[in-house]
Amino acid sequence: MAEIICVIGNKGGTGKTTLSHMLSQGLGLLGHRSACVLTDTTREPLSPEGRRYITADARTRDALTKVVDKLRTLDEWIGIIDGGGNRTEMDRQLYALSDIVLLPFRESHEDIRTVLRDLEMFPRAYAVPAQWPTNAWQRDAADRSVSQLMGAYRERILNPVCALSASKLLVHKKVPEQLPTPLANACRSLARQVLEIMEIDCAEPAEAVCGDTDQLGGRLSPAEMPMRLSQASRRSY
């Protein structure tokens, strides 16, 4: 039976759609079969051509039910549902049918306040720092804000997915034949984190999502950084 991951959050503009496609691509690059499911009625369906995953249009309630029911019959698949923004009732419905939930947020205090409320509302949810700054000073300030304001949820915060201009290529109607290597690496890194949460073995070693941390300058120590997953037993499909 397929695992269902929902990418939701009460605030718009946090990168839910981009993150959904990055995760789907990363899972495909790591050899997992995945489907990226569109529910946002303000967006158009994307072609699956050139992607490492399939796409599904579930912008109506009936279509969503059919897609989820179909996914649940498929062994060794992972469905990623892009929930869209500013739809609290839809978020509750998607949470009810999901195995885990991802809550992207940016470094602004408004985003952090919103994701804190969502983490309290959705106990199976994990926060994902998205579009995180790569400039050393900005990154340090953003990390410290998360550490200070979200310390109570330390074990439910993933490592950041840093701002990457190439990520917009995944939300084009058709993707280029060759995606940039930094984008592929970021997709894999995100997918590895999610597989770890789901206790699914991933043979490849983890890579830093934002590249070489030594090049980026000062960082919080591992003890201070909230973006750390606790070690847990693993399972294989």
C-alpha positions, 0 to 999 in steps of 0.5 A: 500500500502506498504511503501518502505525504501531504504538503500543506500549511495555512500560509500561502507563498511558502513553496509548497508546490515547488517542494512537492515536485522537488520531493517527488523528483528526489524520490525518483532519483533514489529509485522510489516510484512516486506521484505528485498530486495537484489539488490547488485549483489555481494551478494547471496540471503539469506534464509528466514527460521528463520527470522521475515521477508521475503527475496526477490532477486531483483538483476536485473532491471526487478526483482526489478520492479516486487518486488516493484510492488508486494510490492505496492499492499500489505497493511500494509507491509514495504519493505526494499531495500538493495541498496549496495555501490558505485552505484550512479545511482542506488541510484538515482533510488532507491531514486525515488521509496522510501518513505524514505531513510536511509544512514548508516555511520561509525565514520570516517571523510571520511564516514562523508564527504560522508554522508553529500554529500548524505544528500544534494543530497537526501532530504528524507534521514536520516543518521544512525550512524552504527557500532558505538563504544561502548567504552566510550572514542571512543563513546564520540569522535565519537558523538562529530565529528558528532555534530561538522560536521553534526550539520546542519542536526541534525533533520535527524540523527538517534540514533546510532546503535552500533557495535555488533558482533552478527549482522553478524548472520543476514547476514548468509545464514541461521540464528540460531534458537535462536538469542542473546537477545542484537541483538534482542534489537538492531533490535527493537530499530532501527525499533522503530526509523524508525517507528517514522520517518514514523509516525507509532505508536509503542506501546512499549517504546524505548530502548537505541540502545547501551545499558545503557548510564549511564554505557558508561560514558560521553555523550553529553547533549540532546541539543548537540546530533544531533541524536534526532528525532523531535516529530511529530504526529503519524499514525496507519495502 
